[in-house]
Amino acid sequence: MYYYPPAAAQMPGSNHPTGNTQIPQMPILGYNNFPQLIQYIYKAIIGEATAVDFYSRLLKDAPDEISRDFIEEALNDEKKHLNAFLKLYKHFCSQYPQYAIDPMQYPDYKTGVLMAMKDELEAAEFYKNVILSSVDPLVRDTFFYAMGDELRHATMFSFLYHN
């Protein structure tokens, strides 16, 4: 069932129920050239590999079962994201990248959880911007898949930080 506003609610001069609203053209943030796209994928690989390392260590410091469950879930998702971005890189470059990470350091568990929450939110924002600057469905789907999980992880880390 569709709802259309009454004719009196329509914008003047419009034959469409929603008025003269312009739908933005994709990509909203403009096109990325191929080298820039590869850099974004590489950055995502580094970010996911860093998160895998970080969450593996944070998991060992978790004080209780719910904390361990949440961190382990995020860790497993980050491994899946890393694999997806590696495959995406190989798809475009015909080889896997060589990379190294700079491990995140944290002084204590609670600070680590806060750092994880912030990192997840930053990753989600970065992924959103990549999505909005590409028309390639494989790129958009891969980054969207990871973005959704990053937002969920941020919520879980927020819960752990505040409890």
C-alpha positions as CSV (number, residue, x, y, z in Angstrom):
1,M,0.0,0.0,0.0
2,Y,1.3,3.4,-1.0
3,Y,0.5,6.7,0.7
4,Y,0.4,9.8,-1.4
5,P,-0.4,13.2,0.3
6,P,-3.6,14.9,-0.7
7,A,-3.4,17.2,-3.8
8,A,-3.4,20.3,-1.6
9,A,-0.2,19.1,0.1
10,Q,1.7,18.8,-3.2
11,M,4.2,21.4,-4.2
12,P,2.8,24.0,-6.7
13,G,3.6,23.2,-10.3
14,S,4.4,19.5,-9.6
15,N,2.6,16.5,-11.0
16,H,4.5,14.2,-8.6
17,P,3.2,13.6,-5.1
18,T,6.5,14.4,-3.5
19,G,6.9,17.8,-5.2
20,N,10.1,19.0,-6.8
21,T,12.6,17.1,-4.6
22,Q,15.8,16.4,-6.4
23,I,17.4,12.9,-5.9
24,P,21.2,13.2,-5.8
25,Q,23.1,11.6,-8.6
26,M,25.6,8.9,-7.8
27,P,28.3,9.1,-6.8
28,I,27.3,11.8,-4.4
29,L,30.8,12.6,-3.4
30,G,32.2,12.5,-6.9
31,Y,34.1,9.8,-8.7
32,N,37.4,8.4,-7.5
33,N,40.0,7.5,-10.0
34,F,41.4,4.0,-10.0
35,P,44.6,4.7,-8.1
36,Q,42.5,6.4,-5.4
37,L,40.1,3.5,-5.2
38,I,43.1,1.1,-4.7
39,Q,44.4,3.3,-1.9
40,Y,41.1,3.3,-0.2
41,I,40.9,-0.5,-0.4
42,Y,44.5,-0.8,0.9
43,K,43.6,1.6,3.8
44,A,40.7,-0.6,4.7
45,I,42.9,-3.7,4.7
46,I,45.4,-2.0,7.1
47,G,42.5,-0.9,9.3
48,E,40.9,-4.3,9.4
49,A,44.2,-6.1,10.0
50,T,45.0,-3.6,12.8
51,A,41.6,-4.2,14.4
52,V,42.2,-8.0,14.2
53,D,45.5,-7.6,16.1
54,F,44.0,-5.1,18.6
55,Y,40.9,-7.1,19.4
56,S,42.9,-10.3,19.8
57,R,44.9,-8.6,22.6
58,L,41.9,-6.8,24.1
59,L,40.0,-10.1,24.3
60,K,42.7,-11.4,26.6
61,D,42.1,-8.5,29.0
62,A,38.3,-8.8,29.0
63,P,37.0,-9.0,32.6
64,D,33.9,-11.0,32.1
65,E,31.9,-13.3,29.7
66,I,29.8,-10.6,28.1
67,S,32.9,-8.6,27.3
68,R,34.6,-11.6,25.8
69,D,31.5,-12.5,23.8
70,F,31.2,-8.9,22.3
71,I,34.9,-8.6,21.6
72,E,35.1,-12.1,20.1
73,E,32.2,-11.3,17.8
74,A,33.8,-8.0,16.7
75,L,37.1,-9.9,16.1
76,N,35.5,-12.5,14.0
77,D,33.7,-9.9,11.9
78,E,37.0,-8.0,11.4
79,K,38.6,-11.1,10.1
80,K,35.7,-11.5,7.6
81,H,36.1,-7.8,6.5
82,L,39.9,-8.2,6.1
83,N,39.3,-11.3,3.9
84,A,36.7,-9.4,1.8
85,F,38.9,-6.4,1.3
86,L,41.9,-8.6,0.4
87,K,39.7,-10.3,-2.2
88,L,38.5,-6.9,-3.5
89,Y,42.1,-5.8,-3.8
90,K,43.1,-8.9,-5.7
91,H,40.1,-8.6,-7.9
92,F,41.4,-5.2,-9.1
93,C,45.1,-5.7,-8.9
94,S,45.4,-9.5,-9.7
95,Q,47.5,-10.0,-6.6
96,Y,47.3,-9.6,-2.8
97,P,48.9,-6.6,-1.3
98,Q,51.9,-6.7,1.0
99,Y,51.2,-4.8,4.2
100,A,52.3,-4.3,7.7
101,I,50.4,-2.8,10.7
102,D,51.3,-0.6,13.5
103,P,49.7,-2.2,16.5
104,M,47.4,0.0,18.6
105,Q,48.7,0.4,22.2
106,Y,46.3,0.9,25.1
107,P,47.2,1.4,28.8
108,D,44.3,-0.5,30.2
109,Y,41.2,-2.4,29.3
110,K,38.7,0.5,29.6
111,T,40.8,2.8,27.6
112,G,41.2,0.0,25.0
113,V,37.4,-0.3,24.7
114,L,37.0,3.4,24.2
115,M,39.7,3.4,21.5
116,A,37.9,0.5,19.8
117,M,34.6,2.4,19.9
118,K,36.2,5.5,18.3
119,D,38.0,3.4,15.8
120,E,34.8,1.6,14.7
121,L,33.0,4.9,14.2
122,E,35.9,6.4,12.2
123,A,36.0,3.3,10.0
124,A,32.2,3.4,9.4
125,E,32.5,7.1,8.4
126,F,35.4,6.3,6.0
127,Y,33.5,3.3,4.5
128,K,30.4,5.5,4.0
129,N,32.5,8.1,2.1
130,V,34.0,5.4,-0.1
131,I,30.5,4.1,-0.8
132,L,29.3,7.6,-1.7
133,S,32.2,8.1,-4.1
134,S,31.8,4.9,-6.2
135,V,29.4,3.5,-8.6
136,D,31.0,0.0,-8.8
137,P,28.6,-2.4,-7.2
138,L,31.3,-4.7,-5.9
139,V,33.1,-1.8,-4.2
140,R,29.9,-0.4,-2.8
141,D,28.7,-3.8,-1.5
142,T,32.0,-4.7,0.1
143,F,32.3,-1.4,1.9
144,F,28.6,-1.4,2.9
145,Y,28.9,-4.9,4.4
146,A,31.8,-3.7,6.6
147,M,30.2,-0.4,7.4
148,G,27.1,-2.0,8.9
149,D,29.2,-4.2,11.1
150,E,31.4,-1.3,12.2
151,L,28.4,0.6,13.5
152,R,27.2,-2.5,15.4
153,H,30.6,-2.9,16.9
154,A,30.7,0.7,18.0
155,T,27.4,0.1,19.8
156,M,28.8,-3.0,21.5
157,F,32.0,-1.2,22.6
158,S,29.9,1.7,23.8
159,F,27.9,-0.7,26.0
160,L,31.1,-2.2,27.3
161,Y,32.6,1.2,28.1
162,H,29.6,2.4,30.0
163,N,29.0,-0.8,32.0
